[in-house]
Amino acid sequence: SEDLEFYSVMRSVRAIEASDVCILMLDASQGLEQQDLNIFSLIQRNNKGVVVVVNKWDLVEKETNTHRDFEELIKSRIAPFDDVPIIFTSVINKQRIFKVLEAARQVYEARSRHIGTSELNDRLLPIVKEQNPPPSVKGKWVKIKYITQLPTPYPQFVFFCNLPQYVRDPYRRFVENRMREMWDFHGVPMTIYFRAK
């Protein structure tokens, strides 16, 4: 049984490395197990798009907020990368199967999306320069000059500024969340760099 577990994990690792978008299937009757979290972490570290599928949803006894509570539980366990599509399916009842494939296609398109430098600077620069600039650190203010996307297989952006060492993680998360909203990077990993101009 240990060999079987080892080889199934190795197969998952190879499948993740060879893909653009991964569908992480959970068993609704079992919940989110440690092995599921390990696989999600591997998907994230490999910068792959992801759709979380909760199968066997027909076996779960439902109350008013069961769906919402289950979704919130998943998001809390996979945070901080919790902006992922979560779809509840039943293969036996053929519920929402095509929705999974549709979501995977949308994530693939978003992962391949390239945003022009002029569009990035026109839409995002006013937010990070005027509306919500980085907070000052030790009396020094970070001034962001311009933004560009790197030519990589998944979205990576460089923010050129005067003092990149003073940009903290909460501000990075704020910028990432705004970009996810503005360009619909739902289910897509993203890396943001702050570099000296």
FENFENQUI-V531803 format. One record per run of one state. SS is the DSSP state (alpha for helix, beta for strand, coil for the rest). FROM is the first residue (numbers start at 1). TO is the last residue. If there is no record, write none. Layout:
# FENFENQUI-V531803
[[SS,FROM,TO] [SS,FROM,TO]]
This chain:
# FENFENQUI-V531803
[[coil,1,1] [alpha,2,17] [coil,18,20] [beta,21,27] [coil,28,30] [beta,31,31] [coil,32,33] [alpha,34,45] [coil,46,48] [beta,49,55] [coil,56,56] [alpha,57,59] [coil,60,65] [alpha,66,78] [coil,79,84] [beta,85,88] [coil,89,89] [beta,90,90] [coil,91,94] [beta,95,95] [coil,96,96] [alpha,97,111] [coil,112,116] [alpha,117,131] [coil,132,136] [beta,137,137] [coil,138,139] [beta,140,140] [coil,141,143] [beta,144,149] [coil,150,155] [beta,156,161] [coil,162,163] [alpha,164,166] [coil,167,168] [alpha,169,183] [coil,184,190] [beta,191,196] [coil,197,197]]
